[in-house]
Amino acid sequence: MTFKTQGITDRLSDEQIAFYRNEGYLVVRSVFSSAEVTLLGDDATRILQQRQEIIHADNLRVRFKNHVETNEPVLEVLDPISDLSSVAESMTADLRILDRLHTIYGERACLFKDKLIYKPPGAAGASLHQDWIGWPGFPESFLTVLVAIDAFDLTSGATAVYPRLQGKGYMSPRDGQHHSLNHDQMGVQPVTLVLEPGDMAFFSCFTPHFSESNRSKNWRRGYFMSYNSFSDGGDQFDRHYVEFHDWIRSRYPFERRSQLIFQ
């Protein structure tokens, strides 16, 4: 099975574009078939089973969350995953994504980063934040495309967004650090992105979002692919990860940094 690389274009309607620009997010239902998301999910599982050597705290690709009941670390994310999975790599270039991004940007979209968030049962949620970060040249056209592999709902810890706030731009100091936001700042009610497998959601890098803990008995896997417009830095996937890894290292004590690797 291959993903869509040619054929009739999949464009957003004028109404969908207007909704995204006003609300800062958009959900598109049933973009990928059950067979396609199963293929991606199976490949994500294969990596965990066959590449156990990469699942450790010294690997810059891997992040963990504490279990909400036991406080034990559980795998949260592989970032990136497209270089480990040909299935994931194919999805990043699927025209059902790229054509819709073209209607938002008015030009070609470039993959900026990708990550697969596994979020197993018991995994803690993500704090309220914006994706943009104050690094020199960080693209302001950055947006994220989320494809649900498993159900995203109120018990599994679905992503939730605060609508209509992306127009405020960055709401934290532009000091190159990651900042959490306060829910009391928002002034609007959040919208939970309830998604079925194969559904897709877009949200701006300036759209505040968060997730709750996964209190279901099922994994809540999602493939998060982020893009920028071609005129806003062009293809910068490789450069981003060099800068990202340098930034991660800088947050560790000096004596710990030499132990960090990327594999």
C-alpha positions, 0 to 999 in steps of 0.5 A, a space after each residue: 500500500 502506498 500513500 497518495 502522490 498523484 491524482 485529483 487534488 484535495 483542496 480545502 473549501 473556502 469555508 474551511 479556509 475561513 474557519 481555520 483562519 478565524 479559529 486557528 484550527 480545523 478538523 477534516 474527517 476520514 482523510 485516511 482509510 482504516 487500512 492506512 492508519 493501521 499500516 502506520 500504527 503497525 509500523 510504529 509498533 514494529 519500531 518499539 519491538 525491533 529497535 529497543 536499543 533506541 528507547 532510552 533517556 540518553 537518546 535525543 529522539 525519545 521523550 518520556 512522561 510519568 505515569 499518572 498513578 505509578 509515577 514511573 516513566 513511560 514512552 511518550 514520543 519519538 521525534 522524528 520518526 519519518 527516518 525510521 518508518 517508510 510508512 511515516 515518511 510517505 505520509 508526510 508527502 501525501 497529497 491529501 496533506 500537501 494539497 490542503 496546506 497549499 490552499 492555506 499557504 498559497 504555495 508549497 509546504 515544506 516539512 519542518 519536523 515530525 513526531 509520533 506521540 504514543 501516549 500509552 494508558 496512564 501517560 500524563 498530559 501536555 501543559 498548555 503551550 504554543 508551538 512557536 519558539 523564539 529562535 532566530 528564523 523560526 518560521 511563523 508560518 509553522 503549523 501542525 497536521 495531526 493524523 489520529 491513529 487511535 481515537 482521540 477523546 475525553 478519556 484518552 487525553 485528546 489534544 485541546 485547543 483555545 480557538 481564536 487566539 492565534 491572532 495574538 501571536 506569541 504570548 510568552 517572552 521571545 527568549 528562545 525558551 519553551 514556556 507554559 501558559 496559564 489557562 486563566 489567561 485565555 478568556 475563551 473555552 477550549 475545544 477538544 479535538 475529538 478524532 477517530 482514526 484517519 481524521 486529520 486536524 490542523 492548528 497554527 503554531 500560535 494556537 494555544 493547546 494542551 492535553 489531559 492524561 490518558 485515563 483510558 485503557 487504550 493507547 492514543 497514538 497520533 502522528 504530528 507533522 509540522 510544516 512551514 511555507 516555502 517562502 518562510 525558510 524553505 526546506 529546513 528539516 535537517 537544520 531544525 533538528 541540529 538546532 533542536 538537539 543543541 537546544 535540548 543539550 543546553 538545558 542539561 547540566 554540562 557534565 551530562 551533555 556528553 552522554 546525549 546521543 541521537 540514534 
